[in-house]
Amino acid sequence: MAKKPVTSRSGRFFKLAGMTASVAGQYAGQRARKLFGQEADEAARSENYSRMADQIVDTLGELKGAVMKVGQIASQTQDFLPKEFSDALQKLQKEAPPMPFDVIAAQVESELGKPISELFEYLQETPYAAASIGQVHRARLHSGDDVIVKIQYPGVDESCDSDLKQLRMALRLGGLLKMPKEHVDQLFAEIRVRLKEELDYENEAHNLDAFQVFHEKDEWIKIPRVIRSHSSRRILTMDLLEGDHISAITPEKYNQDTINLIGHRIFTMMADQLFRFQCIHGDPHAGNFAYRPDGTIILYDFGCVKKLKPEIVEAYRNALVSALDEDYAALDRHLIDLGARVESQPAVDEAYYAMWRDILVKPFNSDTPYDFAESSIHKDVAAKTTTVFKYLDYFKPPVESIFIDRMIAGHYWMMKRLGVQAAFREELEGYLSQSNH
């Protein structure tokens, strides 16, 4: 039998507090054993971490909301949690278990002020998709138009702040945050701002309109239209735009040329948003994109959108130019401008930059198509993460650009899963040569 969802603020608080106490207790036990000379070996420590991680993931998955969303972000930010946690948190990227339909129906009627039968010809009970802060149901309006309705889980927005505090405390008391306090403060402050925006569906409706205008000349990009009469702060109704999920892209429907075309279009869309629109779709996981055999890309979910400061875009552009040119002194300066490098520390060894540059620029290194299906960039990055500790005091999470990194990482995984074969050097140089000024 499905568990009754925890929607009250006090219920969520006690659930998270219990998780925090358990994780803190396990960590204290680990520390005590170390104190008495019973140092756990690597395998035992890893097993302890895995046990704590599974408990946190189970709790976050059940509670959904802000904490689950942070878990999803954390799974993509490998550098601030132990590997066992990043791996366990990947589970939160999968579809969340749905909320019972009676909870969902009550939320729709409460928000829109009318019975379901007056609002829709039908609202399907089985969710179209379930995510961290809400779920999506297919429906039909009385006009005959097919739509999808995004419904926010009850209690999620009111408990956002206390959820974040509890999660942060669990990570801290479990000895899991590998960053100085001020950097953790900045990171959680940025996540909180993005979450508050994401919990406001009226804000998402505005984002959908803005991105439709920005991409209006790109006939190969489709973005859903908002049905304002059936939308509110916690309900978002949009026209139904269907395409193939990435898992349904098979050689029978999509030949290699079409996949390569989609790859080029993904790159163009990403670079246009970053360098021209200076506003990016900040949640680029597979569930937020669909495709059609003619090369069309459909974008969903505009709750997490990051408007970028022009000086951040310029610093990012300059850092890329200097990395491609192997001018590491300039790269060091531009990373300071970007807020990624601590200015008071001495210059970083050029060999360190060269090592990362050689790993990360592989898709842009030549005019020969790069085979993303065979790419091992993520493995090469993972193999070098221990080198980060040598320069831990030199770098900090670049709060302003963390969502750019998240966007690029998300698109890398999509290119890999699609099996794109493409050369992007010339296209990238085209964007880098256009200064903001």
N, C-alpha and C positions, 0 to 999 in steps of 0.2 A: 504494500500500500504506500502511495506517495506521501512524503512528509508534508504537513501543513506549512505553507510558506511563512517565514518570519518577516512581518511587514512593520511591526511597531518599532519605534526608536529604542525603547527600553529592551525589547526582545533581542534586537540586533546587538545592542551594547553588551548584554550578558553573554550572548553567543561568542562575540569577539573577545570579551574579557576572559572567558573560559579558555579559548584558544591561546590567548596571550599568556595566561598563567601556566598552561601546560608546556608551551614552548620554552618559557623562561625557566621552568622547573627542570626540563631536560638539559638546558644549557648549563644551569647551575650544577647539576649532577656531573656533567662532563668536566666542568671547571674543578669541582671538588676532587674527582678522580685524578686529575692532572696534578693537583696540589699535593696529593698523597703518593705521588710518584707512579701512579698507574696510567701512564701516558697511553692513550689509545693509538693503535696503529692507523694508517691511512684508510684501510678498508672499514675499520670500526667507526672512525669519524665520519666517513662518507655515508655509512649506514644510518648513523644518528641524524645527519643532515637530511637524508632521504625521508626518514620517519617524520621529522619535524615538517619538512616540505609537504609531504602528503597530507598531514593534518591541516596545514594552512590552506592548501589547495581545496580540500574537501569543504572546509568552512566557507571559503570565498565563493566556491561554486554554488553552495546552497543559498548563501545570502545575496548573491548577485550584486548589483549596484556598484557604488564607487570602489569598494574594495576589490571586486572582481575585475573591474576595468584597470585598476592600478596593477593588479596581478598580470593582466595581459600586457601592459606597457613594460612591466619589470621583466617579463619573459623575453622582450626584445632588447632590453638594456643589460646585456650580459655582464657589464663591468661593475655593477654595484651589488651583486648577490653571488654567493657560491654557486658553482655549476649545478649541484644537485637541485637547488631551488629553481634556477632558470629552466632546467629540464622539466621539473614537475609542473612549473607554471605554464609550460607549453600546452598542458591539457586544457587550460582555460581559454585557449584560442579556438578549441573545438566548440561546436554548438552547445549552448547551455541547456540543461533540462528545462522544459517549459513550465510555466505557471498554470495552475488549474483554470479552466475557461470561465468558471463563475467569478473568479477574482478579476479576470480580464474584462468580462462583460460589465461588471459593476463599475470598474474604472472608466470605461467608455461612457456609460450612462451618467455617471457623476460629473465627468468633465464636459460633456456636450449637452447635458441637461434634457435629454429625451430618451425614450426607450429605444433599444436596438432596432425594433421593428419599424419605428418611424424614421430612423436614420438610414437604414440599409434594407435592400431587398433581402439580402442575407449577409451574415458575417460567419465565415467558416470557423468551426470550433478548433480544428487541428491547425496549429501555427504553421505559417509559411517558413518562418525562421525564429529562433529564440537566441537572444544575446544577453549582454551583461546588465543593461539598464532597462531593457524593454523587449517586447517580442512583436512580430509582424504577422498579421492575419489577412488573408484574401477576403474581399467583399465585393458586393455589387450595389451601386447606388440605385435609387428608384428611377433614375434617368436611363438605366441600362448600362452605364459605364462600369467597367471592371477596374477596381482599385486595390491598393494595399493599404492597410491601416497599421501604423506603428503605435503601440500602446506602452506607455512607461509603467513599470512595476510600481504598485502603491508603496509609499513610504521611502522610496529610494532618495528623492531629492532632499527631504527633511533630515535624513540621517547622514548626508554626505560628509559633513565636517567631523562628526563624532566617529564615523567609520574610518576616515583617514587617520585621525589621531590614534585610534586603537590599532590599526594596521602598522603604523609607524612604530608604536610602542612594542608590538609583537616582534618586529624585525630587530629593534634595538636591544630588547631584553634577551632575544635569542642570539645576540652577538653576530647578527647577519649583515649589518650595513657596513660596507667596506669604504666608507667615505667620511671626511670630516663633517662635523655637525652643520657648519654654515652651508656646505654644498647640499646636504640632505634638506635643509630648510628651503633652499632655492628650488630644488627639484620638486619637493612636495607642494610648494607654493604654485609652481607652474602647472603641475598636474591638477591642483585644485581649481585653478582658473579655467583650464580646458574642460574639466568635468562639469563645472557650473554651467558653462556654455552648452555642453552636450546634453545636460538635463533640461534645457530650455528649448522645447520643440519649435517655439515661435522664432527663436534665433536660427534653428536649422532651416526653417522655411525661408528665412531671409537669405541664408547661405545658398540654398538651392536656386533661388532667383538670381543671385549674383553670379554663380558659376554658369548658369544657363546663358546669361548675357555675355560673359567672358568667352564661352566656347560656341557662341551662336554661329560662327562661320565654319566650325569644325563639324561637318555633316556626319562624320564617323564617330562622334561622341554623343551619346544619348543620356539625358539627365531627367528624372521624373518631374512632372508638374504638380504643384501643390494644389489640393482642393481645399480652399480656405474655409468654406462653409462647414466642413467636417474636421476642422483642425483646432487645436488649442495649445496651451503650454505643455500638456502632457499627452496629447493625441496628435498624430500627424497622418493625414490621409493624402495619398498621392496616386496619380494614374499608374496603372500596371504596365511596366516595361519588362519584357521577359527576354532572357538570353541564356546561354549555356554557362553553367558553373565551370570553373577551371578543370574539375575532375571529369567533366563530360566532353572535354576537347580531345577527340580521338582522330587518328589518321583517316578514318572513313569520312569524317565531316570536314576536317581541317588539314589541308596539305601543308608541306613545309613552307611554301611561299606565303600562304595566308598567315601562318604563325609568325614568320619573319616580319610581315607587314604589321601585324598586331604589336610585335616587339618595338618596331620603329615608332608606331603611334603612341605606345605607352611612354617611350622616351620623350617624344615631342610634347605630350600632354604634361608630363612631369616638369620638363624644362620650361615650358611656357608658364606654368603656374608659379614656378620658383623665380624665374628671371623677369618675366613680363608682368604677370598679374600680382606677383609678390604676395600671394595668398595661396596656401596649399591644402589639399585634401589630406588630413593628417592621420587617417586610419586605414592604411593601404593593405588590408589583409584580403585573402581570396574571397571571403563572403561578401565583400563590398564591390565586387566587379563581376560583370557577366559579358559574354562575347557572342557574336553571331558569325556564321560562315562567310559573310561578305567583308569581314574585318572590322565590323562595328564594335565599339566598346561602350558598355553601359555602366554608369557610375551610380552607386547607391550610398546612402548614409553620409550626410554632410553635417553631422553633429560635431565632429572634431575637425575644425578648420582653424588653421593658424595664420593670422595676418602677420606678415614679416616687416620689420623696420628696414627701410631702404639701405641704411648703413650696414645692417647684418647681411643683406643680400650681396652688397658690394664686397664686404670682407670675405664672404664665402666664395664669391667669384675670384677674388684676388688670390685666395688660398689655393684654389684649384689651378689657376694659371701658374703660380709659382711651383706647385707640386709637379705639374706636367713638365715645366721647364727645368726641374731639379735645382731650383734656386732655394735652398733650404734656409738661408738667412732671412729671405723675404717671407717664406712660409711661416717661420717662427713669429715674425712681426704681425702677419695677418691673423694668425691664430690668437694672438693677444687681442687684436681688434675684435675678433669674433667672440671673445669672452671664454675661450677654451683653454687658454694658457695663462698661468699666474705670472703677472708682469714682474713681480719682485724677484723671481728666481732667475738664475743665469741662463744663457742660451742653451738649448737642448742640443746634444750631440747630433751632428748631421747624419751619421750612420743610422741612428735610430729612426729619423724621418725617412731616410732612403729605404730602410727595410719595409716600413708600412706603405710607402709610396709604391714600391715594386709589387706589393701584394694587391693593393686596391685599384691600381690603374690598368690592370690587365685588359678589361673590355675596351679600353681607349688607347691601347698602346700601338695599334697598327691599323692599316686599312683592310686587313684580312678579317672576314667575319669571325666573331668570337662565339664559341659554342657554349651557351649558358647551361645546357643539359649536363655537360661534362665539367662545369666549373667547380673548383675546389676552394674558391676564395674564402668561404665561411670556415672551412677546415684550417686553411692557412692562418686565418685570423685567430681561431681558437688555439692553435698551436703556439702562437706568440703572446697570448694574454699574460703569461707570467712576467714578460719583460715590462709590463705596465707598472709593476710594483717598484721598479728602480726609479721611475719618474712620477710616483704617486703625488708628490708635493708640487709637481710642476704643472699638472693639468687639473681641471675641474670640469664638471658636467656643463657644457655650454647651453645654459637654459634657453636662450633665445633661438638656438639652432637645433635643439634636441629633436624637434619634430621634423626638421629637414632630414636629419640622419635616419629617423624612423621611416620617413617616406621612402628614402633611397633603399634602405634595407628591405622594406616591404616589396618594393618593385623588383629588387634583385631576386627575391624568392619567387615572384610571379614569373619573371623571365625564365628562371631555372625550371619551374614546374611546366611551363609552356614548351620549353625546349627551343627557345629563340636562338637563331644563328644570325648575328648582325654585327656590323662594324659601326661604332658610334663616334669615332674620333672626329671626323669632319663636322658632324652635327654639333658635337660638344664645342668645338672650336668656334663655330658660328655664334653660339650663344655667349661664349666667353669674350668674344671680340666686341660685343655690344655693351658698352658701359652704361650705367644708370644715368650718367651725366651727359 
